[in-house]
Amino acid sequence: MAKICLCLTGKTLAQDIAILEKYRKYVDVAELRVDCLEADERLLIRRFPEKVDIPVILTIRRERDGGQFTGGEGSRISLLSKALAFPDADRRHNFAYVDLEEYLHVPSLEEAARTFGTRIIRSYHNIEGVDDNLVARLRSLRHVGDELVKVAVMPQSLEDVVRVFRAARETMDMDKILLCIGRFGTPTRILAERMGSQISYTTIKGDPDFHTAAPGQLDPKELAEHYRFRHITDKTRIFGITGFPLTVTFSPPFFNTVFALEHTDAVYVPFPADAIGSFIALAEEIGIAGASVTVPYKEKILPYLTQVSEEVQSIGACNTIVAGPDGWVGSNTDAQGFSDSLLRFIGKKNFKGKWITIIGAGGAARAVVAELYRLHGKVLILNRNASRARDLAAPYRFAWGPLDSQGIGLMDKYGDIIIQTTSAGMEGHADADPLAWYTFSGREVVMDLIYKPARTRCLQRAEAAGCRVINGYAMLIRQAQLQYGHFMGLEFPEHLMSRMDF
C-alpha cells in the first residue's frame, strides 16, 4: 500500500517536530529535509527518528537537484554518515530510509545504511522535463536488489504525464517511487497506488516557516481525507475533471465528499490538460470511468465522442463524458443546472415573458441560450467578438450585438434578467467587469455564472444598485448532481446535501 510522506522543511528540528505532531494521523512517513535546516541544527539530526517515532527518510538535497544545500560534497557525505552511524539495538530509532542521488556512490556510506537497517532510496530528479526512455531510466537506477528506486520528473505537458503513467505500467514489477513535479503532476500524487509507486510526498500549505519541497505537492490532510488516498486500490473507479488552467474547481471536494458518505470505491481527480487529446489519451491509459469537462474544452471535446445526448446536439457543447463500450458518451448538465437554479431563484416555472441579456458566447453561453429558448425567454446575446454572438443567436432567431457601448444600448429592452457567462471577474481577474459600461437600474435580476469569488465586481455593482443577484454556486451544485447521475447511473441522493461540508 502506498504511503503518505510529509516533507519537513523547517529551519529547526523543533519546528519540524511540531508540524509532524499536528499532522501525524494523516501521514505514514516523514522526510527530514536536512538541507532546509539551519547550520547548527544539522548537527543534531542523528536522534530525530527517536524523537518522532515514525519512519523517517533522511534527505540532504543539493541545489542542482532542487534542494537548498550549498556546501561541498564532502560535508554533505559527512553529515549523512554521522546521521546513519547510530548503533542502537532498536532499529526503529534509526532512519528508515536515506535518499541518495544516482550519482552519489560512497560504499562506506551505503554499507553503514544497510548495517543499521536503513533502506537506500536511489533517486533521480529531472526538473526540466521527462526522459525519453523513462522505463530504461527506472531500471538502470537500481544497483543493489534492496534499493528503492525513485524518479521525479517535471512534465511540460499532459502528454508527458501520459508517458509517465505508461512507464509506471511497464515497471509494476519494480519497487519504486515515481511521480511528476509541477502543475501537471497532481494525478501521479493522488494515484500513486495505481502506479505501483510506494510513496506520495506532501507538504504543509500556508505556514511561513515551511516551504514546498517540490512544486505540486498536496497537503497531507487533503490527500488523506479529501482524496481518501489510503483507500485507493486497483479496483477503485477513477473520475475527474479536465480543463486548463484548472486553478479553481469545486468538483473534486463535491464528488469525493459524496463518494465518502456513500462508501463508494471511487475517487475524483483534477487533470489539468493543455490539450484535450492528451486528456483522452491519459483517460484511456489509466481507465478513467467518467469526467467533467470545463473551459476551454466544452466544444473541443466533441470530435472525441462516439455518442452524444440531445442536449449536446442542440447546444454544441459538452461538459460530461462517460466511458462506454464503444467509446466516449457526451452529455451536458450545464443547461439544466442553469435553468433549475435560476428558475428557483425567481420563483418561476419558465422564462415566458422575460427579456434577457446574455453576456458572452462561449461554451457556457451555449448551454444557457439553449435553455432560454426551450423555456420561452426573449434573448439578446452580447459578445466582444460580435460574429460569435451572431452565430450563437442565429439558430434561435435571438437578438445579438457587440459587447460595447453600442451593444449595451440594446439592453434597455432586454433588462429583466442579465446573465454573465464569461470568465471575467474570476479569481485572478477580480477587477474585470464585462458590464463596466452598463448602469444598473435596480430592477434587473443579475446572474453571474462565476461562483468564486462569491461576488464579482459585476455582481457587487448590481447589488449596490438594488438588483437581486445570484452567483453560479447553485447552478454548480445542480449540474454536479446531474453529472453524478451520468457517472453512477443513479439519481443523486439529495439527503446527502445536509451532511456535506466543503
Secondary structure, DSSP 4 states (H G I P E B T S, - for coil): --EEEEEE--SSHHHHHHHHHHHGGG-SEEEEEGGGS-TTGGGGGGGHHHHH-S-EEEE--BGGGTS-B-S-HHHHHHHHHHHH----SSGGGS-SEEEEETT---HHHHHHHHHTTPEEEEEEEESS---TTHHHHHHHH-SSTTPEEEEEE--SSHHHHHHHHHHHHHTTTS-EEEEE-SGGGHHHHHTHHHHTBSEEEE---S-TT---SSTTPBPHHIIIIIS-GGG--TT-EEEEEEESS--S-SHHHHHHHHHHHHT-SEEEEEEE-SSHHHHHHHHHHHTEEEEEE-TT-TTTTGGGEEEE-HHHHHHS---EEEEETTEEEEE--HHHHHHHHHHHHHT-SS-TT-EEEEE--SHHHHHHHHHHHHTT-EEEEEESSHHHHHHHHGGGT-EEEESSHHHHGGGGTS-SEEEE-SSTTSTT-TT--TTTT----S--EEEES--SSSS-HHHHHHHHTT-EEE-SHHHHHHHHHHHHHHHHSS---GGGGGG---
